[in-house]
Amino acid sequence: GAGVSQTPSNKVTEKGKYVELRCDPISGHTALYWYRQSLGQGPEFLIYFQGTGAADDSGLPNDRFFAVRPEGSVSTLKIQRTERGDSAMYLCASSRRGGYGYTFGSGTRLTVV
Amino acid sequence: AQTVTQSQPEMSVQEAETVTLSCTYDTSESDYYLFWYKQPPSRQMILVIRQEAYKQQNATENRFSVNFQKAAKSFSLKISDSQLGDAAMYFCAYRSMEYGNKLVFGAGTILRVKS
């Protein structure tokens, strides 16, 4: 696509529920990144994919968070047993391999009530 | 680990005037990239300008320019002839050239433009 698409744009879920956030990167971009942005803060790195594999998942806060990119294109960030502290904006970005110019999506705002 | 500090939570500028946003960073690396991103209320992060650490010349993009002081680990953004559309949250970010691809962001500066 022309840009990075993230769906849904907003998600409200109850504490304890499971959620999936989707990111569709720019066509041809092999690198994909997930960041989490709390209110009034800068984005924090979660995970980076190069192709289908997670090249760096050091930012995932705990084992309730998991991300996949099975065909090297669309990625899904999965959060189990959601907690109120998971409420944040989740941003996805993509880039060409070796490129330093990221294109960000508009994010998914997750609210856990 | 690298850190990025933006010491100005909020700045204001009159339309058509010039404003400078500050950023300092900490790293032991010699080669890296620095970026300024803009995040308007629409939420999408937009790249404003980037600087490669090995380049001594300061980057410029139209009304946006940087003052890169490598020894001081300082990377400020100057916006000239400010426009109402410049109002947004601005983030400074660091990326290692050698170790990984992730960006390390500062906490951001809210820029308000007065008409």
Interface residues (C-beta under 8 A of the other chain):
Chain A: A31 Y33 Y35 G40 Q41 G42 P43 E44 F45 Y48 A55 D56 G59 M89 L91 A93 S95 Y100 G101 Y102 F104 G105 S106 G107 R109
Chain B: V4 Y33 Y37 S42 R43 Q44 M45 I46 L47 R50 F91 A93 R95 G100 N101 K102 L103 V104 F105 G106 A107 G108
